[in-house]
Amino acid sequence: MFNKKRLLIMTLALLLLVVVTLTACDYVNPGFEFEADDIVDEFIEEGAATMSPTSTPTPTPKKVGFNLTDEQIEGIRDLWPVQNASIDDFGSLYAVYADNEWGNGTSYLTFEYHSEEPIEQLQEDFGTPIFGHPLTETYYTGEWVDEKNAAGEPLQVSVSIGEMDLYNTVYLNFTPDSRHQIVDNIHLDLWPTDWQSDGALTDENTHFIGIGVFPGTNGLELWRTHQLMPAGALPVYRGFEAELADKPHFESIPEEGYNAPSLSFFHDIEGDVSNRAFARIHLYESSDMIQVAFSVRVEF
């Protein structure tokens, strides 16, 4: 079992790995996103199957895959924990990440912003309204001025500013005082029921479940991270590599820099070729973890 400090370090490391992997993508983990416009365009073009004219009424298709209800959309918006400031007050929101640890009430919540402003300006723009003073470092943890969490305690937040080639990123990280019910709800409703892992990835070895929402590109991603001990994750990963090789757009991507080795492919949700998800399996060999993620575009 991880102690609390080690668990937090590992969670932040996984998020950093995802962010670095996805900054070059069309839209983003602790998951991933479509990697290039040509893949997305092909995904869209191949989506809707054509049908010959018929005099027989076409049955209404059943609800499958990643169709969000109005209540789920509202639940995603309600993840913003701040009462006296809007989610849009801090610039261009790129992504929202929400994770639940499977076995207990520990949750994580991150809001990612992109900006062309210089680092010094971002230290002012985020530091002053949140902490009451400009930041002197690119990472700072403290209490949000005059804000309380759901338990009535001071709202804790960390601000992390990163410099990229084309833009700068700012992450607002919260540790909620209770589990994200909307994450559980969406996974219960939307996680592909026909996903086969040959019994290797089970509820018992699930470590985290999470969602990523990308407003600017109508992106939605679901992921589950499994901790495989003591046998380790590598044999399971190699099994997936052989099992999934005939999937559309299958690719085995080796480890490179901060990027973990991964398998990517298209997955037909519940066998419906008009509703495909882009899937990836990440291997975190050093921590005996595998993460499975499914990404689609949806209308919010």
C-alpha positions as CSV (number, residue, x, y, z in Angstrom):
1,M,0.0,0.0,0.0
2,F,1.1,3.6,-0.8
3,N,1.4,6.0,2.1
4,K,-0.4,9.3,1.5
5,K,2.7,11.3,0.5
6,R,3.8,8.7,-2.0
7,L,0.3,8.5,-3.4
8,L,0.2,12.3,-4.0
9,I,3.6,12.3,-5.6
10,M,2.6,9.5,-8.0
11,T,-0.7,11.2,-8.9
12,L,1.0,14.5,-9.7
13,A,3.7,12.6,-11.7
14,L,1.0,10.8,-13.8
15,L,-0.7,14.1,-14.5
16,L,2.6,15.8,-15.5
17,L,3.3,12.9,-17.8
18,V,-0.1,13.2,-19.4
19,V,0.2,16.9,-19.8
20,V,3.6,16.7,-21.5
21,T,2.3,14.0,-23.8
22,L,-0.7,16.0,-24.8
23,T,0.5,19.5,-25.3
24,A,1.3,18.8,-28.9
25,C,-2.1,17.2,-29.5
26,D,-5.3,18.6,-30.9
27,Y,-7.1,18.4,-27.7
28,V,-5.7,16.2,-24.0
29,N,-4.6,12.9,-19.0
30,P,-4.3,11.8,-16.7
31,G,-5.3,10.4,-20.2
32,F,-4.6,11.5,-23.8
33,E,-6.3,13.0,-26.8
34,F,-6.5,12.7,-30.6
35,E,-2.9,13.2,-31.7
36,A,-3.4,14.9,-35.1
37,D,-6.2,16.5,-37.2
38,D,-5.9,13.9,-39.9
39,I,-6.7,11.1,-37.5
40,V,-9.7,13.1,-36.1
41,D,-10.9,13.9,-39.6
42,E,-10.7,10.2,-40.6
43,F,-12.5,9.3,-37.4
44,I,-15.3,11.7,-38.2
45,E,-15.5,10.7,-41.9
46,E,-15.7,7.0,-41.1
47,G,-18.2,7.6,-38.3
48,A,-21.7,7.6,-39.8
49,A,-22.6,4.5,-41.7
50,T,-24.7,5.1,-44.9
51,M,-27.9,3.2,-45.4
52,S,-29.9,2.3,-48.6
53,P,-33.4,3.8,-49.0
54,T,-36.0,1.6,-47.4
55,S,-39.8,1.8,-46.9
56,T,-39.4,0.3,-43.4
57,P,-39.2,2.8,-40.6
58,T,-35.7,3.0,-39.2
59,P,-35.7,2.2,-35.5
60,T,-34.4,4.8,-33.1
61,P,-30.8,3.9,-32.2
62,K,-30.3,3.0,-28.6
63,K,-28.2,5.2,-26.4
64,V,-24.6,4.1,-26.7
65,G,-21.1,5.2,-25.7
66,F,-20.4,8.8,-24.8
67,N,-23.7,10.5,-25.0
68,L,-23.9,12.9,-22.0
69,T,-27.1,13.8,-20.3
70,D,-28.0,17.4,-19.3
71,E,-27.5,16.3,-15.6
72,Q,-24.0,15.0,-16.4
73,I,-23.0,18.2,-18.2
74,E,-24.3,20.3,-15.3
75,G,-22.4,18.0,-12.9
76,I,-19.1,18.6,-14.8
77,R,-19.7,22.4,-14.6
78,D,-20.4,22.1,-10.9
79,L,-16.8,20.7,-10.3
80,W,-15.6,24.3,-10.0
81,P,-15.3,24.6,-6.2
82,V,-14.9,28.4,-6.0
83,Q,-17.9,30.5,-4.9
84,N,-16.7,34.1,-5.4
85,A,-15.0,33.7,-8.8
86,S,-16.1,32.2,-12.1
87,I,-14.2,29.5,-13.9
88,D,-13.8,31.9,-16.8
89,D,-12.3,34.7,-14.8
90,F,-8.8,33.4,-15.3
91,G,-8.6,33.3,-19.1
92,S,-8.8,30.5,-21.6
93,L,-9.8,27.2,-19.9
94,Y,-8.2,24.3,-21.7
95,A,-9.1,21.3,-19.6
96,V,-10.7,20.0,-16.5
97,Y,-9.3,16.7,-14.9
98,A,-11.2,14.9,-12.1
99,D,-10.0,11.7,-10.5
100,N,-11.3,9.4,-7.8
101,E,-9.2,6.8,-6.0
102,W,-11.1,3.6,-6.4
103,G,-10.9,2.2,-2.9
104,N,-11.5,5.3,-0.7
105,G,-12.7,8.9,-0.8
106,T,-9.5,10.5,-2.0
107,S,-10.1,12.7,-5.1
108,Y,-8.1,15.1,-7.2
109,L,-9.2,18.1,-9.3
110,T,-7.2,20.2,-11.8
111,F,-8.1,23.1,-14.0
112,E,-5.7,23.8,-16.9
113,Y,-5.4,27.3,-18.5
114,H,-3.4,28.3,-21.6
115,S,-2.1,31.8,-22.1
116,E,0.3,33.8,-24.2
117,E,1.0,36.1,-21.3
118,P,4.5,36.1,-19.9
119,I,5.2,34.2,-16.7
120,E,5.5,37.4,-14.6
121,Q,2.0,38.6,-15.8
122,L,0.5,35.2,-14.9
123,Q,2.0,35.3,-11.5
124,E,0.1,38.6,-11.0
125,D,-3.1,37.5,-12.7
126,F,-3.4,34.3,-10.7
127,G,-1.6,35.2,-7.5
128,T,-3.4,38.4,-6.5
129,P,-7.1,37.2,-6.9
130,I,-6.4,33.8,-5.3
131,F,-3.8,34.5,-2.6
132,G,-4.1,38.3,-2.2
133,H,-0.6,38.9,-3.6
134,P,1.5,38.2,-6.8
135,L,3.4,35.0,-6.9
136,T,7.2,35.1,-6.6
137,E,7.6,31.5,-7.7
138,T,6.0,29.4,-10.5
139,Y,4.5,27.0,-7.9
140,Y,2.6,28.1,-4.8
141,T,0.3,26.3,-2.3
142,G,-2.0,28.1,0.1
143,E,-5.6,29.1,1.0
144,W,-7.9,30.8,-1.5
145,V,-8.7,34.2,0.0
146,D,-12.3,34.2,1.5
147,E,-13.2,30.8,0.1
148,K,-14.4,27.7,1.9
149,N,-14.8,24.1,0.7
150,A,-18.0,22.0,1.1
151,A,-17.1,21.2,4.7
152,G,-16.8,24.9,5.6
153,E,-13.0,24.8,5.9
154,P,-10.5,27.1,4.0
155,L,-10.3,26.1,0.4
156,Q,-6.8,24.8,-0.3
157,V,-5.3,25.3,-3.8
158,S,-2.0,25.1,-5.6
159,V,-1.0,27.1,-8.6
160,S,1.6,25.8,-11.0
161,I,2.8,27.8,-14.0
162,G,4.7,26.2,-16.8
163,E,6.5,27.7,-19.8
164,M,5.9,26.1,-23.2
165,D,7.1,26.9,-26.7
166,L,3.9,28.4,-28.0
167,Y,2.0,29.3,-24.9
168,N,2.2,29.1,-21.1
169,T,0.1,26.8,-18.9
170,V,-1.4,27.4,-15.5
171,Y,-2.8,24.5,-13.3
172,L,-5.1,25.1,-10.4
173,N,-5.0,22.0,-8.3
174,F,-7.5,21.2,-5.6
175,T,-7.9,18.2,-3.2
176,P,-11.6,17.9,-2.7
177,D,-13.1,17.0,0.7
178,S,-15.3,14.3,-0.8
179,R,-15.5,11.9,-3.8
180,H,-16.5,13.2,-7.2
181,Q,-19.9,11.7,-7.7
182,I,-20.1,12.9,-11.3
183,V,-17.0,10.9,-12.1
184,D,-18.5,7.7,-10.7
185,N,-21.8,8.5,-12.5
186,I,-20.1,9.0,-15.9
187,H,-18.0,5.9,-15.6
188,L,-21.0,3.8,-14.6
189,D,-22.9,5.1,-17.6
190,L,-20.3,5.5,-20.3
191,W,-17.3,3.2,-19.7
192,P,-17.5,0.8,-22.8
193,T,-19.2,-2.4,-21.6
194,D,-17.6,-4.4,-24.4
195,W,-14.0,-3.5,-23.4
196,Q,-12.2,-6.8,-23.0
197,S,-9.1,-7.1,-20.9
198,D,-9.0,-10.9,-20.7
199,G,-9.7,-10.6,-17.0
200,A,-6.4,-8.9,-16.3
201,L,-7.8,-5.5,-15.4
202,T,-10.5,-5.8,-12.7
203,D,-12.3,-3.6,-10.1
204,E,-10.0,-5.2,-7.5
205,N,-6.8,-3.8,-9.1
206,T,-8.3,-0.4,-10.2
207,H,-6.4,2.4,-8.6
208,F,-7.9,5.6,-10.1
209,I,-10.9,6.4,-12.4
210,G,-11.1,9.8,-14.0
211,I,-12.5,12.1,-16.6
212,G,-11.0,14.9,-18.7
213,V,-13.1,17.6,-20.3
214,F,-11.7,19.9,-23.0
215,P,-14.2,22.7,-23.7
216,G,-12.4,24.3,-26.6
217,T,-12.5,21.2,-28.8
218,N,-15.6,19.4,-27.4
219,G,-13.3,16.6,-26.1
220,L,-14.2,14.1,-23.4
221,E,-11.9,11.4,-22.1
222,L,-12.4,8.6,-19.6
223,W,-9.6,6.7,-18.0
224,R,-8.9,4.0,-15.5
225,T,-5.5,3.2,-13.9
226,H,-4.8,-0.3,-12.6
227,Q,-2.1,-1.3,-10.2
228,L,-0.8,-4.8,-10.9
229,M,1.2,-6.3,-8.1
230,P,3.2,-8.4,-7.5
231,A,3.3,-9.9,-11.0
232,G,3.7,-6.5,-12.6
233,A,2.2,-4.7,-15.6
234,L,4.6,-5.5,-18.4
235,P,3.3,-9.1,-19.1
236,V,-0.3,-7.7,-19.3
237,Y,0.8,-4.9,-21.5
238,R,2.6,-7.3,-23.9
239,G,-0.6,-9.4,-24.0
240,F,-2.6,-6.4,-25.0
241,E,0.0,-5.6,-27.7
242,A,-0.6,-9.0,-29.3
243,E,-4.4,-9.0,-28.7
244,L,-5.1,-5.6,-30.2
245,A,-2.8,-5.6,-33.2
246,D,-5.7,-6.0,-35.7
247,K,-7.6,-3.0,-34.3
248,P,-8.2,0.0,-36.7
249,H,-5.3,2.4,-36.5
250,F,-3.3,0.3,-34.1
251,E,0.1,1.6,-33.1
252,S,2.6,0.6,-30.6
253,I,4.5,3.7,-29.4
254,P,7.8,3.2,-27.5
255,E,8.8,5.1,-24.4
256,E,10.3,8.5,-25.3
257,G,11.4,11.2,-22.8
258,Y,8.5,11.7,-20.4
259,N,6.1,9.7,-22.5
260,A,5.4,6.2,-21.3
261,P,5.1,3.4,-23.8
262,S,1.6,3.1,-25.1
263,L,-0.8,1.3,-27.5
264,S,-3.3,3.3,-29.5
265,F,-6.2,2.2,-31.6
266,F,-9.8,2.9,-32.6
267,H,-12.5,1.1,-30.5
268,D,-16.1,0.6,-31.7
269,I,-18.2,1.4,-28.7
270,E,-20.6,-1.5,-28.1
271,G,-19.9,-2.6,-31.7
272,D,-21.5,0.5,-33.2
273,V,-19.0,1.7,-36.0
274,S,-20.8,5.1,-36.0
275,N,-19.6,5.7,-32.5
276,R,-15.9,5.1,-32.3
277,A,-13.6,6.1,-29.5
278,F,-9.9,6.7,-29.8
279,A,-8.2,4.5,-27.2
280,R,-4.8,4.2,-25.6
281,I,-3.2,1.9,-23.1
282,H,-0.2,3.4,-21.2
283,L,2.3,1.3,-19.4
284,Y,3.9,2.7,-16.2
285,E,6.3,-0.2,-15.7
286,S,8.3,1.4,-12.8
287,S,5.1,1.6,-10.7
288,D,3.4,-1.6,-12.0
289,M,0.5,0.4,-13.4
290,I,-1.5,0.3,-16.7
291,Q,-3.9,3.1,-17.7
292,V,-6.7,2.6,-20.2
293,A,-8.3,5.7,-21.7
294,F,-11.1,6.4,-24.3
295,S,-11.4,9.8,-26.0
296,V,-14.2,11.2,-28.1
297,R,-15.7,14.5,-29.2
298,V,-19.1,15.4,-27.7
299,E,-21.4,18.4,-27.6
300,F,-21.5,20.1,-24.3
